[in-house]
Amino acid sequence: MATSRVNSIEVRKINRNAIYRFLYKHDPISIQEIAQTLNMSLPTVTQNLKELQERDLIIETGLFESTGGRKAKAITYNCLKYAIGLDITRNHVGIVLIDLSGKLLNNVRKQYPFVNSKTYFAGVGNLVKLFIEECKIDSSRILGVGIALPAILSKDKQIVNYATVIDFQEGNVKAFSEFIPYPCILSNDANAAGFAELWDEDNIQNVVYLSLNNSVGGSIIIGKNIYSGQNQRSGEFGHMTIVRDGRTCYCGQKGCVDAYCSAKILSDSTNGNIAEFFRLLRLESGPQKALWDEYLTHLIVIINNLRMLYDCNVILGGYAGAYMDEYLEYLRELVSRKNSFEVDGSYLHVCKYKLEATAVGAALQHVESFINNV
């Protein structure tokens, strides 16, 4: 009897989650359509919808036009849950607010150099508190805070195993959560950005995301899941060697991708302003044009290598990638010349998120957890 009851509870949970996920992915829809599409009985759907409504997770948005009988209710999920995302860099903290759909509602970026001290983490906590107050949202509706770092994390995402961009080696999520009164999750910055790019994509399962920030990173996504690797170090594209005995990388090795394709290679010519670099490039400024041409000779090699390795779409993101829409066709032409098998570079794409992709991806970790556990 006990086993039967447990099984019954589990089945109800599975059905409830299936219905909620279905509503999450669709426009307002009727009870009849839910039952028909999910192959469930009307009583089962009705009971689960009642439970979801009692938990304030779904809402009725009106009535559909009558098809001859009683008008059907239009039902959708309630997006009034929120998540906060942080992008922790060497010199700044980016903060975003997203709703349950993943929509970016508000964002701010503050200059706040990283220091491994309680004073710093208390300051981050204050920035989060002030940001939430300015957003004027009910704090009880906040699912949690996702924190993205330029670091390699432990498997359970609690500990920083490796960090050279910021001084946080062996750091713990507790350093943040001590001053942030919401559930906190750590993410690798490039993995978070890659995760954000695929969040609402139903037709793309596999992708390589190349993050062209002030340090180069990336993520490998297979079946819409991040491939972390044996040691949680997958996607460290910035430390592939592309020039034998080349420039010295910040990691100490020579010839790394990071030394040739970080966004700093471009923005250092305009006092750290990447937007100004691309403005001058459009005007065909000599120094920027020369830098760009050299930059592309290395970038094309990297993109082609990633295509040969993973045979899936490649997305360019990060500070530099966000400005590459207008150069996409040219980039596709260049990579097609390197490719041994394909006549075009249509597999190459530019990121959708031009603003705070990393922080959004970190926040989405809480949204995903919430959806999985409805």
Disulfide bonds with the S-S distance in Angstrom:
none
